[in-house]
């Protein structure tokens, strides 16, 4: 089914997959777009883009957050076969080339960026910034366009001053809400893995994510997407409810003052326009 969705709003966002099975997000306009991470099959990406009326040929770039397989497993196909530029830090590029899931040389499409140094892709002004995670290098992205601010922070072990600095500016925020603390501790994961997830360099819990969102809430923040939910240690409705209740303590009513969505691991999300 085809949709003509580019008549009222200029900018569009949707998720093509969010979680350890594969991560990929679209941000763009009718004329061009970018992908953030490339952990979803290219046929799935093409199908989702077509459903929302986005031409695959309009993808101008891919931004990579870090080199774990669920964020890069199809980047070789995008970069090598389709010649789409791949932007990330030099260290992450090195990690991509060493990762066994990437079967391509991205030399021709490699674009090196530096943290805290803004660069531009069409109308997007993009700044990468440091986030804590147990990979060789990890970044979040702050994307400015037409007076608006979009921030994505995924795979973060804890909240840092740098994350707070950028997220506090956001009109549109994608943030990890990976696990429920009780479900993780009571679950089947071995002790070492539970420690890895919750040690400050792994992933962010529902409670930590909710408390942080409530602490930075202001009237400029209009959209929140909860990403990278665990299949074993979380439920979308639980992550949603935890954030919703935290926002209530700030006088913020979901659906009235702000829009909130817990992104699916496998399904394409609804389209958000702004």
C-alpha positions as CSV (number, residue, x, y, z in Angstrom):
1,X,0.0,0.0,0.0
2,X,1.4,3.4,-1.0
3,X,1.0,6.5,1.0
4,X,1.3,10.1,-0.1
5,X,2.5,11.5,3.3
6,X,4.6,14.5,2.2
7,X,2.0,17.1,1.8
8,X,1.6,18.8,5.2
9,X,4.8,18.2,7.1
10,X,8.3,18.5,5.9
11,X,10.2,16.1,8.1
12,X,9.5,12.5,8.7
13,X,10.8,9.9,11.2
14,X,10.2,6.2,11.6
15,X,12.0,3.1,12.9
16,X,12.7,0.1,10.7
17,X,13.8,-2.1,13.6
18,X,15.0,-1.4,17.2
19,X,16.7,-4.0,19.4
20,X,19.5,-6.6,19.5
21,X,18.0,-8.2,16.3
22,X,18.7,-5.1,14.3
23,X,18.6,-1.3,14.5
24,X,17.8,1.2,11.7
25,X,16.0,4.6,11.7
26,X,14.9,7.0,9.0
27,X,14.9,10.8,9.2
28,X,14.2,12.8,6.1
29,X,12.1,14.9,3.8
30,X,10.4,14.3,0.4
31,X,13.7,15.2,-1.3
32,X,16.2,13.3,0.7
33,X,16.8,11.3,3.9
34,X,19.3,9.6,6.1
35,X,19.5,6.3,7.9
36,X,20.8,6.0,11.4
37,X,22.5,2.6,11.9
38,X,22.3,-0.3,9.4
39,X,21.4,-3.5,11.3
40,X,18.3,-4.4,9.3
41,X,18.1,-6.3,6.0
42,X,18.2,-4.2,2.9
43,X,15.0,-5.8,1.5
44,X,13.2,-4.9,4.7
45,X,14.5,-1.4,4.4
46,X,13.4,-1.0,0.8
47,X,10.0,-2.4,1.6
48,X,9.4,-0.1,4.6
49,X,10.6,3.0,2.7
50,X,8.3,2.2,-0.3
51,X,5.3,1.7,2.1
52,X,5.9,5.2,3.4
53,X,6.5,6.7,0.0
54,X,10.2,7.2,0.3
55,X,12.4,6.4,-2.7
56,X,15.5,4.3,-1.7
57,X,17.5,6.4,-4.1
58,X,16.8,9.4,-1.9
59,X,18.9,8.1,1.0
60,X,21.9,10.4,1.1
61,X,23.8,9.0,4.0
62,X,24.0,6.5,6.9
63,X,25.1,7.5,10.4
64,X,26.5,4.8,12.5
65,X,26.4,4.9,16.3
66,X,28.9,2.1,17.1
67,X,30.3,-1.2,15.6
68,X,28.2,-3.9,17.3
69,X,26.7,-6.2,14.8
70,X,23.0,-5.3,15.4
71,X,23.9,-1.7,14.2
72,X,26.1,-2.5,11.2
73,X,25.4,-5.9,9.8
74,X,24.1,-4.5,6.5
75,X,26.2,-1.4,6.2
76,X,28.5,-3.1,3.7
77,X,25.7,-3.7,1.3
78,X,24.5,-0.1,1.6
79,X,28.0,1.4,1.3
80,X,29.6,-1.0,-1.2
81,X,26.8,-2.1,-3.4
82,X,24.7,1.1,-3.4
83,X,27.4,3.7,-2.8
84,X,25.7,5.4,0.1
85,X,28.2,7.4,2.2
86,X,28.8,6.0,5.7
87,X,29.5,8.5,8.5
88,X,31.0,7.8,11.8
89,X,34.3,8.2,13.8
90,X,37.6,6.8,12.6
91,X,37.6,4.3,15.5
92,X,34.1,3.0,14.6
93,X,35.1,2.7,11.0
94,X,38.0,0.6,12.0
95,X,35.7,-1.6,14.1
96,X,33.3,-2.0,11.2
97,X,36.1,-3.2,8.9
98,X,37.2,-5.7,11.6
99,X,33.7,-7.0,12.3
100,X,33.0,-10.4,10.8
101,X,29.4,-9.5,9.8
102,X,30.7,-6.9,7.3
103,X,31.7,-8.4,4.0
104,X,32.7,-5.3,2.1
105,X,35.3,-2.6,1.7
106,X,33.8,0.7,2.5
107,X,36.9,2.8,1.5
108,X,35.0,4.6,-1.3
109,X,32.0,5.6,0.9
110,X,33.8,6.1,4.2
111,X,33.2,9.5,5.8
112,X,35.1,10.3,9.0
113,X,33.5,12.6,11.5
114,X,34.7,13.9,14.9
115,X,32.8,14.2,18.1
116,X,31.6,17.7,18.9
117,X,32.5,18.9,15.4
118,X,29.3,19.7,13.4
119,X,29.0,18.6,9.8
120,X,26.2,19.1,7.2
121,X,24.2,16.8,5.0
122,X,21.8,18.9,3.0
123,X,19.6,20.8,5.5
124,X,20.8,18.7,8.4
125,X,23.4,20.1,10.8
126,X,24.7,17.0,12.6
127,X,26.9,16.7,15.7
128,X,28.1,13.4,17.1
129,X,28.8,13.2,20.9
130,X,30.2,10.7,23.3
131,X,28.0,8.1,25.0
132,X,29.0,5.3,27.4
133,X,28.7,1.7,26.0
134,X,31.0,-1.3,25.9
135,X,32.1,-1.0,22.3
136,X,35.3,0.5,21.0
137,X,33.7,3.9,20.4
138,X,30.1,5.1,20.7
139,X,28.2,8.2,19.7
140,X,24.8,9.8,19.9
141,X,23.7,12.2,17.3
142,X,22.2,15.7,17.6
143,X,20.6,16.7,14.3
144,X,19.3,20.3,13.7
145,X,17.0,21.3,10.9
146,X,14.6,24.2,10.3
147,X,14.7,25.4,13.9
148,X,14.2,21.9,15.3
149,X,16.4,19.5,17.2
150,X,16.4,15.7,16.9
151,X,18.5,13.6,19.3
152,X,19.2,9.9,19.3
153,X,21.0,8.1,22.1
154,X,20.9,4.3,22.0
155,X,23.0,1.6,23.7
156,X,24.0,3.8,26.7
157,X,25.0,2.4,30.1
158,X,24.2,5.5,32.0
159,X,23.3,9.2,31.7
160,X,26.2,11.5,31.4
161,X,26.5,15.3,31.4
162,X,27.1,15.2,27.6
163,X,23.9,13.2,27.0
164,X,22.0,15.6,29.3
165,X,23.4,18.6,27.4
166,X,22.2,17.5,24.0
167,X,19.0,15.7,25.0
168,X,17.8,18.8,26.9
169,X,17.7,20.7,23.6
170,X,15.6,18.1,21.8
171,X,12.2,18.6,20.3
172,X,12.3,15.0,19.2
173,X,14.1,12.4,21.3
174,X,15.0,8.7,20.6
175,X,16.3,7.2,23.8
176,X,17.1,3.7,25.0
177,X,14.8,2.0,27.5
178,X,16.3,-1.5,27.4
179,X,15.2,-3.5,30.5
180,X,13.1,-3.6,33.5
181,X,15.3,-4.1,36.6
182,X,13.2,-6.7,38.2
183,X,12.8,-8.8,35.0
184,X,16.5,-8.7,34.4
185,X,17.5,-9.8,37.9
186,X,14.8,-12.5,38.1
187,X,15.3,-13.7,34.5
188,X,17.3,-16.5,32.9
189,X,20.4,-14.5,31.9
190,X,23.7,-15.7,33.5
191,X,25.2,-13.5,36.2
192,X,28.0,-12.1,34.0
193,X,25.5,-11.0,31.4
194,X,23.2,-9.3,34.0
195,X,26.3,-7.5,35.2
196,X,27.3,-6.5,31.7
197,X,23.9,-5.0,31.0
198,X,23.6,-3.0,34.3
199,X,27.2,-2.0,35.0
200,X,27.0,1.6,33.6
201,X,28.6,0.6,30.3
202,X,25.8,-1.7,29.0
203,X,22.2,-0.6,28.6
204,X,19.8,1.8,30.2
205,X,16.8,0.6,32.4
206,X,13.3,1.7,32.1
207,X,13.5,3.5,35.4
208,X,16.8,5.4,34.6
209,X,15.4,6.4,31.2
210,X,12.1,7.5,32.7
211,X,13.7,9.5,35.5
212,X,16.0,11.2,33.0
213,X,13.2,12.1,30.6
214,X,11.2,13.6,33.4
215,X,14.2,15.6,34.6
216,X,14.7,17.2,31.2
217,X,11.1,17.6,30.2
218,X,10.1,21.0,28.9
219,X,7.4,22.4,26.6
220,X,9.7,22.2,23.6
221,X,9.9,18.4,23.8
222,X,7.2,17.0,21.6
223,X,8.1,13.5,20.6
224,X,9.8,10.6,22.5
225,X,10.6,7.2,21.1
226,X,11.8,4.5,23.5
227,X,14.3,2.3,21.6
228,X,16.3,-0.9,21.9
229,X,13.9,-2.7,24.2
230,X,15.0,-6.2,25.4
231,X,13.0,-9.1,24.3
232,X,13.7,-11.1,27.5
233,X,13.8,-8.4,30.1
234,X,11.2,-5.9,29.1
235,X,7.8,-5.3,27.6
236,X,6.7,-2.4,25.5
237,X,3.8,-1.6,27.7
238,X,6.0,-1.6,30.8
239,X,8.6,0.7,29.3
240,X,5.8,3.0,28.1
241,X,4.0,3.0,31.5
242,X,7.2,3.7,33.4
243,X,8.0,6.8,31.3
244,X,4.3,7.9,31.3
245,X,4.2,7.8,35.1
246,X,7.4,9.7,35.4
247,X,6.2,12.5,33.1
248,X,3.0,12.8,35.1
249,X,5.1,13.9,38.1
250,X,6.1,16.9,36.0
251,X,2.5,17.7,35.0
252,X,3.0,16.3,31.5
253,X,0.2,14.2,30.1
254,X,1.1,11.8,27.3
255,X,-1.2,12.3,24.4
256,X,-1.9,15.8,25.3
257,X,1.4,17.5,25.9
258,X,3.7,15.0,24.3
259,X,3.7,11.9,22.1
260,X,5.3,8.7,23.3
261,X,6.0,5.4,21.5
262,X,7.9,2.3,22.5
263,X,9.5,1.1,19.3
264,X,9.2,-2.5,18.2
265,X,12.1,-4.8,17.7
266,X,10.9,-6.3,14.4
267,X,8.1,-4.1,13.1
268,X,8.3,-0.8,11.3
269,X,7.0,1.9,13.5
270,X,4.3,4.4,12.8
271,X,5.3,7.5,10.8
272,X,5.9,10.6,12.9
273,X,5.8,13.9,11.0
274,X,7.0,17.3,12.1
